[in-house]
Amino acid sequence: MHEMSLCEGVLQVLETEAGKQGFSKVKRVILDIGVLSGVEIPAFEFAFEVVMRGTLAENAVLEINELPAQAWCLMCAESVTVNARYDACPKCGSYQLQISSGDEMRIKELEVD
């Protein structure tokens, strides 16, 4: 379950920023996670609760924004929305797509004390 290690990475970022910015408690974490990131949201939510126990983010509310994936179609020269990495272009049917977004995961916002 790589979601556990992703949550540990989020915790490291929180601890680093707490040291830099001087906060001692995280109340809310808002993440942007792309649909092509390979993150299983229910597994991530479970791992988040487990990893954050006993830390500055214990009992923090987790909000996840699932971001759609965008790709550039080389054939029709259009930006299109895709649901999976190997989808065909919904406009022309070509498989010559270059993913431009939707595979990312980032901390968007924190609410802290």
N, C-alpha and C positions, 0 to 999 in steps of 0.2 A: 504494500500500500504506500505509494509515493506521496499521498496526501499528507501523511504524518510528517514526512521530511519537509514538505512545503510549509506546513504549519510551524515547524521548528524554525524555518527560515524567516517567516513572518515575525515570530517571537524575537529572533535576533535583531531584526530591524527595529522593532518596538523598544527593545532594551537599549540599543545604540542611540535611538532618537531621544529616549528618556534621559540618557546621560547628557546629550547635547543640549536639549531644550528644557530640562529641569522639571519634567512632570513625573509623578509617582504612581499614577493610576490611569489605565486605559478603560474608558467606559463604552466606546463603540469603535468598531473597525469596519470600514466600508472598502470592499475589494471589487475591482473590475476583473472578471475572468472571461476570456474568450471561449466561444463554443468549440474551437479547435485546439484548445490548450491541453486536452487530455485529462483535465481535472474532473473527477466525479464529485459533483457538488454534495450529495448526501454523505459520502465518505469524508469529504473535506470538513463539513460541518461537525461531524462526530469527532474527527481528529483535532479540530480547533478546540473543542470543549476539553478534551483530554490533555492536550499540550499546554493549554493556558492555566490549568489548575496550579495553584500555589505561586503564580507569577503576578506581575503588575497588571496583567490583562485577565485575571480570573473574574468570571462573571461578565466579561465584556460582551456586548451584543454584536453579533456578526451579521453584516448585511452584504449580500453578494449581488452585483449587477452582472448578469450574463450578457456579454457583448456578441452581436452577430459577426459573422465573418464576411469580409470583403475580399474580392479578388479582381485582378485586372485581366480581361480577356484579350489575348494577343490577336485573335482573329477579328473580333468586331470592335476592338479598341474602346471597350466600355468597362466601367467599374460595376461589378455585379455582386449580389449577396449569394453566398453558398452556405450549405448546411454541413457539408463534410469535405474533407481535404481533396478527395478525388471526384467530386461532382462535375458534371458537364456544365458549361455555360447555359444559364436559363434562357438566354436570348438567341444564341446561334447553335448551341449543341457541341461546341468545340471543347476539347479537354486541355487546351493550351491556356491554362489559367495560372497566374502568379498570385499567390496569397499575399495580401497587403495588410490585413488585420484580422483579428479574431483568434490568434494563437497566443495572446499575451495574458499575463496575470500581474496585477499591480495593486498596491495599496493606494486607494484614491483619497481617502479621508480618515482622520482619527478624531475622536472626541476624548479629551483627556482632562485630568485634574492635576 
